[in-house]
Amino acid sequence: MSENNRVWLITGANSGFGRALTEAAIAAGDVVVATARRPGTLAELVAAHPDQVDAVRLDVTDADAAATVVADVERRYGRIDVLVNNAGRGQVGAAEETTDDELRSLFEVHVFGPAALVRAVLPGMRARGNGAIVQFSSFGGQVAYPGFSAYCATKFALEGYSEALAAEVGPLGIRVLIVEPGAFRTSFSGGGLLESRSLPAYESTVGPTRTMIKGVDGSQPGDPAKAAAAILTALDADSTPLRLPLGDDAVDGIITHLDGVRTELAAWEKVSRATSF
């Protein structure tokens, strides 16, 4: 490994976007510490690239384990150039249907886990004056739909956290990239999807969402390998964007949402401004 090879720490690296990014980083000549709850699922990739892939067990909801993994990687490789907070899962259910345990569990995976890893890598990145943090959100981090109240809540939270983080660490030479995919062929709609127990009252609003999300598994238009290539392009750019929507559905959905926000803001601007003493 030379100074020209980046060292990546990728969570949820055994499938979906995590696997695609791992393979893209390998192709670029970089070194990847690929974490998963079941690192044995990465055995084939490790065997094919023993000098570039290091499979490590990590449950991102265990903050102590996250700190230990980061310290171990920095000890063995000297640095972490890119942290990718990718681990996650899908959740469908109306707000009333979603239990407190389901909601808290999702926040542990999508918000508290990434935050713990960010805190762990920042001292090393600050000391070196460079680094990149890739936060996997979703276009559901800007646009919310019936049935995704819990999921979108976690992604909205991650985006707010990451936008402030970018302003804090940008002057220190550290970049933050929020990735906002649409429908890609990952386990989100399959094995990675959890459903809250349904209530008849929400059949007309959330029922179609349940049917849609389970029905698209395996036929989503997005290619994770192309998403990985787009992320590498953004990280290698002279000016890395704060947000990177991926897919026609993500771009169109966000544009439509922003247009709606602007229209409503204009319609209520006088009322909104008339609140001063």
C-alpha positions as CSV (number, residue, x, y, z in Angstrom):
1,M,0.0,0.0,0.0
2,S,1.3,3.4,-1.0
3,E,0.2,6.9,-0.1
4,N,-1.7,7.0,-3.4
5,N,-4.0,4.1,-2.3
6,R,-7.0,5.2,-0.2
7,V,-8.1,3.2,2.8
8,W,-11.8,2.7,2.9
9,L,-14.0,1.7,5.9
10,I,-17.4,0.6,4.5
11,T,-20.3,-0.7,6.6
12,G,-22.8,-3.2,5.2
13,A,-20.2,-4.1,2.6
14,N,-21.4,-7.6,1.9
15,S,-24.4,-6.6,-0.4
16,G,-26.0,-3.9,-2.3
17,F,-24.3,-0.5,-2.4
18,G,-21.7,-1.6,0.1
19,R,-20.6,-4.5,-2.0
20,A,-20.6,-2.4,-5.2
21,L,-18.5,0.3,-3.6
22,T,-16.1,-2.3,-2.2
23,E,-15.6,-3.7,-5.7
24,A,-15.2,-0.2,-7.2
25,A,-12.6,0.7,-4.7
26,I,-10.7,-2.5,-5.3
27,A,-10.7,-1.8,-9.1
28,A,-9.3,1.7,-8.3
29,G,-6.4,0.0,-6.5
30,D,-7.5,1.0,-3.0
31,V,-7.7,-1.0,0.2
32,V,-11.1,-1.7,1.8
33,V,-11.9,-2.7,5.3
34,A,-15.3,-4.2,4.6
35,T,-17.5,-4.6,7.6
36,A,-20.6,-6.7,8.0
37,R,-22.5,-8.4,10.8
38,R,-21.5,-11.7,9.1
39,P,-18.0,-11.1,7.6
40,G,-18.0,-14.7,6.3
41,T,-20.3,-13.5,3.5
42,L,-17.2,-11.6,2.1
43,A,-14.9,-14.6,2.0
44,E,-15.0,-15.0,-1.7
45,L,-14.0,-11.3,-2.2
46,V,-11.3,-11.6,0.4
47,A,-9.9,-14.7,-1.3
48,A,-9.8,-13.0,-4.7
49,H,-8.1,-9.8,-3.3
50,P,-6.3,-10.7,-0.1
51,D,-4.1,-7.6,-0.2
52,Q,-7.0,-5.2,-0.8
53,V,-9.9,-6.5,1.2
54,D,-10.1,-7.0,5.0
55,A,-13.4,-8.4,6.2
56,V,-14.3,-7.3,9.8
57,R,-17.3,-8.0,11.9
58,L,-19.3,-4.9,12.9
59,D,-22.8,-4.3,14.1
60,V,-23.1,-0.5,13.6
61,T,-25.6,-0.3,16.5
62,D,-22.7,-1.2,18.9
63,A,-20.9,2.2,19.5
64,D,-18.1,0.6,21.5
65,A,-17.4,-1.9,18.7
66,A,-17.4,0.9,16.2
67,A,-14.7,2.8,18.1
68,T,-12.7,-0.4,18.5
69,V,-12.8,-1.2,14.8
70,V,-11.8,2.3,13.8
71,A,-8.9,2.2,16.3
72,D,-7.8,-1.2,15.0
73,V,-7.9,-0.1,11.3
74,E,-5.9,3.1,12.1
75,R,-3.3,1.0,14.0
76,R,-2.9,-1.5,11.2
77,Y,-3.2,0.7,8.1
78,G,-2.2,4.1,9.5
79,R,-5.3,6.0,8.5
80,I,-8.9,5.9,7.2
81,D,-9.3,8.0,4.1
82,V,-13.0,7.3,3.4
83,L,-15.7,6.3,5.8
84,V,-18.9,5.0,4.1
85,N,-21.9,4.7,6.4
86,N,-23.9,2.4,4.2
87,A,-25.4,-0.2,6.5
88,G,-29.2,0.0,6.7
89,R,-32.6,-1.6,6.0
90,G,-36.0,-0.8,4.8
91,Q,-39.1,-0.3,6.9
92,V,-42.7,0.1,5.8
93,G,-45.7,1.0,7.9
94,A,-47.9,4.0,8.9
95,A,-46.8,6.2,11.7
96,E,-49.5,4.7,14.0
97,E,-48.6,1.2,13.0
98,T,-44.9,1.6,13.8
99,T,-44.0,0.6,17.3
100,D,-41.6,2.4,19.5
101,D,-39.1,-0.4,19.4
102,E,-39.3,-0.5,15.6
103,L,-38.7,3.3,15.4
104,R,-35.8,3.3,17.9
105,S,-34.2,0.3,16.2
106,L,-34.3,2.1,12.8
107,F,-32.7,5.3,14.3
108,E,-30.0,3.1,15.9
109,V,-29.0,1.8,12.5
110,H,-29.5,4.9,10.4
111,V,-28.5,7.7,12.7
112,F,-26.8,6.7,16.0
113,G,-24.6,4.1,14.3
114,P,-23.3,6.5,11.6
115,A,-22.8,9.2,14.2
116,A,-20.6,6.9,16.4
117,L,-18.4,6.0,13.4
118,V,-18.1,9.7,12.4
119,R,-17.0,10.6,15.9
120,A,-14.5,7.8,15.8
121,V,-12.8,8.7,12.5
122,L,-12.7,12.5,12.8
123,P,-9.7,12.8,15.2
124,G,-7.5,10.9,12.7
125,M,-8.9,12.8,9.7
126,R,-8.5,16.2,11.5
127,A,-4.9,15.3,12.3
128,R,-4.1,14.6,8.7
129,G,-6.2,17.5,7.4
130,N,-8.1,15.4,4.9
131,G,-10.6,12.6,4.5
132,A,-14.1,11.9,3.2
133,I,-17.3,10.8,4.9
134,V,-20.0,9.2,2.7
135,Q,-23.5,9.1,4.3
136,F,-26.0,6.9,2.6
137,S,-29.3,8.6,2.8
138,S,-32.1,8.2,0.2
139,F,-34.2,10.5,-1.9
140,G,-36.5,9.7,1.0
141,G,-34.1,11.9,3.0
142,Q,-35.8,14.9,1.3
143,V,-39.2,13.5,0.2
144,A,-41.6,11.6,2.4
145,Y,-44.3,9.2,1.3
146,P,-47.2,7.4,3.1
147,G,-45.8,4.2,4.7
148,F,-42.3,5.5,5.0
149,S,-42.7,7.8,8.0
150,A,-40.2,6.0,10.2
151,Y,-37.7,5.4,7.4
152,C,-37.9,8.9,6.1
153,A,-37.6,10.3,9.6
154,T,-34.2,8.6,10.0
155,K,-33.0,9.8,6.7
156,F,-34.2,13.4,7.3
157,A,-32.3,13.2,10.6
158,L,-29.1,11.9,8.9
159,E,-29.2,14.6,6.3
160,G,-29.6,17.4,8.8
161,Y,-26.8,15.9,10.9
162,S,-24.6,15.6,7.8
163,E,-25.3,19.1,6.4
164,A,-24.2,20.6,9.7
165,L,-21.2,18.2,9.8
166,A,-20.1,19.3,6.4
167,A,-20.0,23.0,7.5
168,E,-18.0,22.0,10.7
169,V,-15.3,19.8,9.1
170,G,-15.1,21.4,5.6
171,P,-12.6,24.0,6.7
172,L,-10.5,21.2,8.2
173,G,-10.1,19.5,4.8
174,I,-12.7,16.8,5.3
175,R,-15.5,16.4,2.8
176,V,-19.0,15.1,3.4
177,L,-21.1,13.5,0.7
178,I,-24.8,12.6,1.2
179,V,-25.9,10.0,-1.3
180,E,-29.6,9.9,-2.1
181,P,-30.5,6.8,-4.2
182,G,-33.8,6.1,-5.7
183,A,-34.9,2.5,-6.4
184,F,-31.8,0.3,-6.9
185,R,-31.5,-3.5,-7.0
186,T,-30.5,-4.0,-3.4
187,S,-32.1,-5.9,-0.6
188,F,-34.1,-2.9,0.5
189,S,-37.3,-4.3,-1.0
190,G,-36.5,-7.9,-0.3
191,G,-34.7,-9.5,2.7
192,G,-33.8,-6.1,4.1
193,L,-37.4,-4.9,4.4
194,L,-39.3,-5.0,7.7
195,E,-43.1,-4.4,7.9
196,S,-45.0,-3.0,10.8
197,R,-48.3,-4.7,11.6
198,S,-51.0,-3.2,9.4
199,L,-54.2,-1.5,10.6
200,P,-57.3,-1.5,8.3
201,A,-57.6,2.3,8.6
202,Y,-54.5,2.8,6.5
203,E,-55.2,0.3,3.7
204,S,-56.0,3.1,1.3
205,T,-53.0,5.2,2.0
206,V,-50.2,2.8,3.1
207,G,-51.6,-0.3,1.5
208,P,-50.4,0.7,-2.0
209,T,-47.0,1.5,-0.7
210,R,-46.7,-1.9,0.9
211,T,-47.7,-3.6,-2.3
212,M,-45.4,-1.4,-4.4
213,I,-42.3,-1.8,-2.3
214,K,-42.5,-5.6,-2.2
215,G,-43.5,-5.9,-5.8
216,V,-40.4,-4.1,-7.3
217,D,-37.8,-6.4,-5.7
218,G,-35.5,-7.5,-8.4
219,S,-36.8,-5.1,-11.1
220,Q,-35.6,-1.8,-9.7
221,P,-34.1,0.4,-12.5
222,G,-31.0,1.4,-10.5
223,D,-27.6,-0.4,-11.0
224,P,-25.5,-0.4,-7.8
225,A,-22.3,-0.7,-9.8
226,K,-23.2,2.5,-11.7
227,A,-24.1,4.2,-8.4
228,A,-20.6,3.2,-7.0
229,A,-19.0,4.7,-10.1
230,A,-20.9,8.0,-9.6
231,I,-19.8,8.1,-6.0
232,L,-16.2,7.7,-6.9
233,T,-16.6,10.4,-9.5
234,A,-18.0,12.8,-6.9
235,L,-15.2,12.0,-4.4
236,D,-12.5,12.5,-7.0
237,A,-14.0,15.8,-8.2
238,D,-12.3,19.1,-7.4
239,S,-15.5,20.1,-5.7
240,T,-17.4,17.2,-4.1
241,P,-21.1,18.0,-3.9
242,L,-22.9,17.9,-0.6
243,R,-25.7,15.9,-2.0
244,L,-25.7,13.3,-4.8
245,P,-29.2,12.0,-5.9
246,L,-28.9,8.8,-7.9
247,G,-31.5,7.7,-10.5
248,D,-34.2,9.4,-12.5
249,D,-36.7,8.8,-9.8
250,A,-34.6,10.4,-7.2
251,V,-33.8,13.5,-9.3
252,D,-37.4,13.9,-10.5
253,G,-38.8,13.3,-7.0
254,I,-36.5,15.9,-5.4
255,I,-37.2,18.5,-8.1
256,T,-40.9,18.1,-7.7
257,H,-40.7,18.3,-3.9
258,L,-38.5,21.5,-4.0
259,D,-40.9,23.1,-6.5
260,G,-43.8,22.3,-4.2
261,V,-42.0,23.8,-1.2
262,R,-41.2,27.0,-3.1
263,T,-44.9,27.3,-4.3
264,E,-46.3,26.8,-0.8
265,L,-43.7,29.2,0.7
266,A,-44.6,31.9,-1.8
267,A,-48.4,31.4,-1.1
268,W,-47.9,31.8,2.7
269,E,-45.0,34.3,2.7
270,K,-47.0,37.3,3.9
271,V,-48.5,35.3,6.8
272,S,-45.1,33.8,7.6
273,R,-43.3,37.2,7.7
274,A,-46.0,38.9,9.7
275,T,-45.0,37.5,13.1
276,S,-42.6,40.1,14.4
277,F,-43.2,42.3,17.5
